């Protein structure tokens, strides 16, 4: 489905702690570029973006993670790169973006080069609080008009697992967008199978509301071990968000500096679920809808991250993952911004 993007699209996490990891990250990016059929020029740009991003992690933080993923935005395919570290941050970001400036005694071409090479670029790096860098490169030329709905997510498997039991998806249909986050019971391949069944249900009925989607997922997940599920539909024309959730997943709306928790009900989709309650809330333009699996603690507050709410949704998701992952389960965060009404 061309109007659906998800964590099941091809992606690669690479741990960065040694010079050899830079080459591994670059090779992973080239595999994605080949899958997306990028031409030689775009593939070369991607290789340079990943090389610079991974090298910056080593120089300034010593270690971190890089995520490269194929993402579909309203039928337009791209590769997105997130470079995540817990290092010193950047004290003077405008200066750091200037070619020839480096706090590590090097040529200082990293951030400036990435900004020039990427079609979209963003960074969050408050002093003393690490750095998260985001770069997007479209398969061909950038679209003439970017879609109104901005969203981004991260999905990290439990250490030692090759598949995540979490999954997220974003479906666009008839002027609305539906967010889904599924957390398969447990972790590993069987949990991943349950989460994938939920996303498949969304792909088959993207115009359905949260209550109907959860009811359909309940049937689709019966052969699996089941999942916790959060679904939110954003309607910019009405400036409203409609939500329903089952199980241990969190959802919230962040607007005007305040966070509103959305309540999920007890149960396991596919096995033990009572009546689903669908609720509608005001959701003004610029508000953030944030869904997270139980691999993320619920004690975060964007008030502790000045300026983060204005950054790219993928950066917000990555910061919450980096700082609030429990470390003993798969962890996922999905963020979307409510656009203005037409």
C-alpha positions as CSV (number, residue, x, y, z in Angstrom):
1,X,0.0,0.0,0.0
2,X,1.7,3.2,-1.2
3,X,0.2,5.3,1.6
4,X,1.4,3.2,4.4
5,X,4.9,3.4,6.0
6,X,6.0,1.1,8.8
7,X,8.8,-0.3,10.9
8,X,8.6,-3.4,8.8
9,X,10.1,-1.6,5.8
10,X,13.8,-2.4,5.3
11,X,16.0,-0.9,8.0
12,X,19.4,-1.5,9.7
13,X,20.6,-0.6,13.2
14,X,24.4,-0.3,13.4
15,X,26.3,0.1,16.7
16,X,29.1,2.6,16.3
17,X,32.1,2.1,18.7
18,X,35.1,1.4,16.4
19,X,36.4,2.8,13.1
20,X,35.4,-0.4,11.4
21,X,31.8,0.3,12.2
22,X,31.8,3.3,9.9
23,X,32.4,1.0,7.0
24,X,29.7,-1.4,8.2
25,X,27.2,1.4,8.4
26,X,28.1,2.6,5.0
27,X,27.6,-0.9,3.5
28,X,24.3,-1.3,5.2
29,X,23.2,2.0,3.6
30,X,24.3,0.9,0.2
31,X,22.2,-2.3,0.5
32,X,19.2,-0.1,1.2
33,X,20.0,2.2,-1.7
34,X,20.2,-0.9,-4.0
35,X,16.8,-2.1,-2.7
36,X,15.3,1.3,-3.4
37,X,17.0,1.5,-6.9
38,X,18.8,4.8,-6.2
39,X,21.0,5.9,-9.0
40,X,24.8,6.1,-8.6
41,X,24.7,9.8,-7.6
42,X,22.1,9.4,-4.9
43,X,23.8,6.3,-3.6
44,X,27.1,8.2,-3.4
45,X,25.4,11.0,-1.4
46,X,23.9,8.5,1.0
47,X,27.3,6.9,1.5
48,X,28.9,10.2,2.4
49,X,26.0,11.1,4.8
50,X,26.3,7.9,6.7
51,X,30.1,8.1,6.7
52,X,30.1,11.6,8.2
53,X,27.3,10.8,10.7
54,X,29.0,7.7,12.0
55,X,32.4,9.4,12.1
56,X,31.0,12.3,14.1
57,X,29.7,9.8,16.7
58,X,33.2,8.3,17.1
59,X,34.9,11.7,17.3
60,X,32.6,13.4,19.7
61,X,30.9,10.7,21.7
62,X,33.0,7.6,21.4
63,X,30.0,5.4,20.7
64,X,26.4,5.5,19.7
65,X,23.9,4.0,17.2
66,X,23.0,4.7,13.6
67,X,19.7,3.7,12.0
68,X,19.2,3.7,8.2
69,X,15.8,2.9,6.9
70,X,13.6,3.0,3.8
71,X,10.6,5.1,4.5
72,X,7.5,5.8,2.4
73,X,5.8,9.2,2.7
74,X,2.5,9.4,0.8
75,X,3.9,7.3,-2.0
76,X,7.3,8.9,-2.1
77,X,10.2,6.7,-1.1
78,X,13.3,7.8,0.7
79,X,16.1,6.7,3.0
80,X,16.3,8.2,6.4
81,X,19.4,8.2,8.6
82,X,19.4,8.8,12.4
83,X,22.7,9.1,14.2
84,X,22.2,8.8,18.0
85,X,24.7,9.3,20.8
86,X,24.9,10.2,24.5
87,X,27.9,12.4,24.2
88,X,28.6,16.1,25.0
89,X,26.1,17.6,22.6
90,X,27.0,20.7,20.7
91,X,27.5,24.0,22.6
92,X,27.3,26.3,19.6
93,X,25.3,24.6,16.8
94,X,25.4,27.4,14.2
95,X,29.1,27.5,14.5
96,X,29.4,23.7,14.3
97,X,27.5,23.8,11.0
98,X,30.2,26.0,9.5
99,X,32.7,24.2,7.4
100,X,36.2,24.2,8.9
101,X,34.9,24.3,12.5
102,X,35.4,21.3,14.8
103,X,35.7,20.8,18.5
104,X,37.6,17.5,17.9
105,X,40.6,19.0,16.1
106,X,39.6,17.7,12.7
107,X,38.6,19.3,9.4
108,X,35.1,20.1,10.6
109,X,33.3,19.1,7.4
110,X,30.8,16.6,9.0
111,X,27.6,18.5,9.9
112,X,28.0,21.0,7.1
113,X,28.5,18.3,4.6
114,X,25.5,16.3,5.8
115,X,23.3,19.4,5.6
116,X,24.4,20.0,2.0
117,X,24.0,16.4,0.8
118,X,20.7,15.7,2.5
119,X,17.3,16.7,1.1
120,X,16.1,17.3,4.6
121,X,18.3,17.7,7.7
122,X,17.7,18.3,11.4
123,X,19.7,18.0,14.6
124,X,19.0,18.2,18.3
125,X,22.2,18.5,20.4
126,X,21.8,20.6,23.6
127,X,25.1,21.0,25.5
128,X,25.8,18.0,27.8
129,X,22.8,16.0,26.5
130,X,24.0,14.1,23.5
131,X,23.2,14.5,19.8
132,X,20.6,13.1,17.5
133,X,21.0,13.9,13.8
134,X,18.4,13.3,11.1
135,X,19.0,13.2,7.4
136,X,16.6,12.3,4.6
137,X,17.5,11.5,1.0
138,X,14.7,10.9,-1.5
139,X,15.0,8.1,-4.1
140,X,15.1,10.6,-6.9
141,X,14.6,14.4,-6.8
142,X,12.7,15.7,-3.7
143,X,8.9,16.1,-4.2
144,X,7.8,19.5,-5.2
145,X,5.6,19.7,-2.1
146,X,6.1,17.8,1.1
147,X,3.1,16.0,2.6
148,X,1.2,17.8,5.3
149,X,1.5,15.0,7.8
150,X,5.0,14.8,9.5
151,X,5.7,11.5,11.3
152,X,8.7,9.4,12.4
153,X,9.4,6.4,14.5
154,X,12.0,4.1,15.8
155,X,11.8,0.4,16.7
156,X,14.7,-1.3,18.4
157,X,14.8,-5.1,19.1
158,X,15.9,-6.4,22.5
159,X,19.6,-7.0,22.5
160,X,20.4,-10.4,21.1
161,X,17.2,-10.6,19.0
162,X,17.2,-10.3,15.2
163,X,13.5,-9.4,15.0
164,X,11.5,-6.9,17.1
165,X,8.2,-7.9,18.7
166,X,7.1,-4.3,18.4
167,X,6.0,-2.7,15.2
168,X,4.5,0.7,14.1
169,X,2.7,2.0,11.1
170,X,1.3,5.2,9.6
171,X,-1.5,5.0,7.1
172,X,-2.8,8.0,5.2
173,X,-6.3,8.0,3.8
174,X,-8.8,10.6,2.7
175,X,-7.2,13.6,4.5
176,X,-6.6,11.7,7.8
177,X,-3.7,9.7,9.2
178,X,-3.9,6.6,11.4
179,X,-1.0,5.7,13.7
180,X,-0.7,2.1,15.0
181,X,1.8,0.7,17.5
182,X,1.7,-3.0,18.2
183,X,3.6,-4.8,20.9
184,X,3.6,-8.6,20.4
185,X,3.5,-10.6,23.6
186,X,7.0,-11.3,24.8
187,X,9.8,-10.8,22.2
188,X,11.4,-12.6,19.3
189,X,10.0,-14.2,16.2
190,X,6.6,-15.1,17.6
191,X,6.0,-11.6,19.0
192,X,7.0,-10.2,15.7
193,X,4.5,-12.4,13.9
194,X,1.7,-11.0,16.1
195,X,2.7,-7.4,15.6
196,X,3.0,-7.9,11.8
197,X,-0.6,-9.3,11.7
198,X,-1.9,-6.1,13.3
199,X,-0.1,-4.0,10.7
200,X,-1.4,-6.2,7.9
201,X,-4.9,-5.5,9.2
202,X,-4.3,-1.8,9.0
203,X,-3.0,-2.1,5.5
204,X,-6.3,-3.8,4.4
205,X,-8.6,-1.2,6.0
206,X,-6.7,2.1,6.4
207,X,-9.9,4.2,6.5
208,X,-11.4,2.3,9.5
209,X,-11.5,4.0,12.9
210,X,-9.5,2.8,15.9
211,X,-12.4,0.8,17.5
212,X,-13.1,-1.1,14.3
213,X,-9.4,-1.7,13.6
214,X,-8.9,-3.2,17.1
215,X,-11.9,-5.4,16.7
216,X,-10.6,-6.7,13.3
217,X,-7.1,-7.1,14.8
218,X,-8.6,-9.2,17.6
219,X,-9.8,-11.7,15.0
220,X,-6.6,-11.5,12.9
221,X,-4.3,-12.2,15.9
222,X,-6.1,-15.2,17.3
223,X,-3.6,-17.7,15.7
224,X,-0.7,-15.7,17.2
225,X,0.3,-15.1,20.8
226,X,-1.5,-11.7,20.8
227,X,-0.4,-8.1,21.3
228,X,-1.0,-4.9,23.0
229,X,-2.2,-2.3,20.6
230,X,-2.6,1.5,20.4
231,X,-4.3,3.2,17.5
232,X,-4.8,7.0,17.0
233,X,-6.5,8.7,14.0
234,X,-5.6,12.4,13.4
235,X,-8.2,14.5,11.6
236,X,-6.8,17.9,10.7
237,X,-10.0,19.3,9.3
238,X,-11.7,18.8,12.8
239,X,-8.4,19.3,14.8
240,X,-9.3,16.1,16.6
241,X,-7.6,12.8,17.6
242,X,-9.5,9.6,18.1
243,X,-7.9,6.9,20.2
244,X,-8.3,3.4,21.4
245,X,-5.8,1.1,23.1
246,X,-5.6,-2.3,24.6
247,X,-2.8,-3.6,26.8
248,X,0.4,-2.1,28.1
249,X,1.2,0.5,25.6
250,X,1.3,4.3,26.2
251,X,-0.2,7.1,24.2
252,X,-0.2,10.9,24.8
253,X,-0.9,14.2,23.2
254,X,1.6,17.0,23.8
255,X,0.3,20.5,23.1
256,X,1.0,24.0,24.4
257,X,3.7,22.6,26.8
258,X,1.4,20.1,28.5
259,X,1.1,16.3,28.1
260,X,-2.2,14.5,28.2
261,X,-2.1,10.7,28.7
262,X,-4.6,8.6,26.7
263,X,-5.9,5.6,28.6
264,X,-5.6,2.1,27.3
265,X,-7.7,-0.8,28.7
266,X,-6.5,-4.1,30.0
267,X,-6.4,-7.1,27.7
268,X,-4.5,-8.9,24.9
269,X,-5.6,-8.3,21.4
270,X,-6.2,-11.7,19.8
271,X,-7.0,-13.5,23.1
272,X,-8.5,-11.7,26.0
273,X,-10.2,-8.4,25.2
274,X,-13.4,-6.8,26.4
275,X,-15.3,-4.0,24.8
276,X,-13.1,-1.4,23.1
277,X,-13.7,2.2,24.0
278,X,-12.9,4.8,21.4
279,X,-12.5,8.4,22.7
280,X,-12.0,11.7,20.8
281,X,-9.9,14.6,22.0
282,X,-9.1,18.1,20.8
283,X,-5.7,18.1,19.0
284,X,-4.7,21.5,17.8
285,X,-2.3,22.2,14.9
286,X,1.3,21.5,15.9
287,X,0.3,19.1,18.7
288,X,2.4,15.9,19.0
289,X,0.7,12.5,19.1
290,X,3.2,10.0,20.7
291,X,2.8,6.3,21.0
292,X,5.3,4.0,22.8
293,X,5.6,0.4,23.7
294,X,6.2,-0.8,27.3
295,X,9.9,-1.0,26.4
296,X,9.9,2.8,27.1
297,X,9.3,4.1,30.6
298,X,6.4,6.5,31.1
299,X,8.3,9.0,33.2
300,X,9.5,11.2,30.3
301,X,8.5,14.8,29.9
302,X,9.4,17.0,27.0
303,X,9.7,20.0,29.4
304,X,13.1,18.5,30.2
305,X,14.1,18.8,26.5
306,X,13.9,22.5,25.6
307,X,13.2,22.9,21.9
308,X,12.7,19.2,21.2
309,X,9.0,19.5,20.3
310,X,10.0,21.6,17.3
311,X,12.4,19.1,15.8
312,X,11.6,16.4,13.3
313,X,9.3,13.7,14.6
314,X,12.0,11.0,14.1
315,X,14.4,13.0,16.3
316,X,11.8,13.2,19.1
317,X,11.2,9.5,18.8
318,X,15.0,8.8,18.9
319,X,15.6,11.0,21.9
320,X,12.9,9.2,23.9
321,X,14.2,5.8,22.9
322,X,17.8,6.8,23.8
323,X,17.0,8.2,27.2
324,X,14.0,6.2,28.3
325,X,14.4,2.6,27.0
326,X,14.1,0.1,29.8
327,X,16.8,-2.1,28.2
328,X,15.0,-5.4,28.9
329,X,12.5,-5.5,26.1
330,X,11.9,-4.4,22.5
331,X,11.4,-0.6,22.4
332,X,9.4,1.6,20.0
333,X,8.3,5.2,19.7
334,X,6.1,6.7,17.0
335,X,5.5,10.5,16.8
336,X,3.3,12.5,14.5
337,X,2.5,16.2,14.2
338,X,-1.1,17.4,13.7
339,X,-1.1,19.8,10.7
340,X,-3.2,22.8,10.4
341,X,-6.7,22.6,9.0
342,X,-7.2,23.3,5.3
